[in-house]
Amino acid sequence: MGELVFRNMIQQNTELADFDQSEHKEMEALLAEVSVQDKISVAMMITGKLSGSDISTMVQLVRDGQLTSEEKQNAMELLEQRFTAEDLQKIKDLYEKYKDKISIVP
């Protein structure tokens, strides 16, 4: 159930951000590497803290690949407003766990 929610959330938001086919394939490859437990954790955190508009904004920023300093600041402010310090640490831990598998270069 959690994995289905996570996949649907990613699918809907990558479509909104106009990802091309190769980017969809990269996302699928990354999702295959992420444990079910981590997918559920992220899905619950995201859906519990961010609005659909927030999610679309964040996906678009990531899709563009190169963030300006203003975009980085805005993204960090949004995350700091919505997430607790504990949530942010969980996100950082997951990033560290999977960072070698992530390719966010357009």
N, C-alpha and C positions, 0 to 999 in steps of 0.2 A: 504494500500500500504506500509506504513512504517513498519508495523508489519511483513508483508511478507518479506520485505527486511531484517529485523532484524533476523527473523527465518531462512531464507536462509543463511545468513552470519554465524550465529551460527552453523547451520547444516553442512555447508561446512567445517568450521574450526574445528569442533569437529571430523569430519571424518578424516581430515588431521592429527589431533593430536592423532588419534587412541583411542578415548574414547570407553569404553566398554558399553554394553547395560544399565547397572545400572546407569552409569554416564550420558547417554543420558536421562534417565528417571528423574534423579535429575535436569538436565538442563531444561527439559520440565516443571517440577513442579515449578521451580523458575520462568520461563517465564510466567507461569499462574498467578503468584503473581504480576508481574511487570505491571504497567499501560501502556496503549497504548501510551499515551503521552511520558512517560519515554523511552519506546522502540524506538519511533521515534527519540527522542532527542539523545539517545546513538548511534543509527544507523547512523544518520547524522554526528555526531561528529566523529565516528570511520571511516566511509567511506571517510569523507572529509580530515582526517588528517593522517591516517595510510595506508601503502601499504599492499597488500595481504601477503607479506612476514613478515611485522611487525605484522600483526594480527596473523598469524600462530605461530610466535615466542612467542607472549604473551599468546596465548591459550596453547601452550606446557608448558610454565612455570607454568601456573595455574594448568594444568592437573597433573604435577608432584607433586604438593602439598607442598613440602618443598623446599623453595628457599634457595640457598646458599647466603651469603652476597654479593658475586660477581654478582650473577644473579639478586638479588634485586637492586643492584647499576646499572646494565646494563638496567634493566626494567625502573627504575626511570629516567635514562638519556634519554632513548628513549622517554618516555612520556614528559619529560621537553623540549625536542627538538621539538616535534611535536605539543604539546598543549600549549595554552596560560594559564596564571594563572587563568583566568576566567573558562576555560574549565576544568582545574584540580579541581577547587572548585566545579563545577557541578558534576564531577565524585565522589568526596568525599561526597557530599551531597546525591547522589544516593546510595552510599555504606552505609552511615549511615541509610538511609531510609529502605534498604532491608537486612542489614547485619544479622539480626536474622533469615532470611530465607535461608541464604547461607550455604551450607555444602561443603567445598572444601577439604575434607579429603579423600584421595584415599582408 
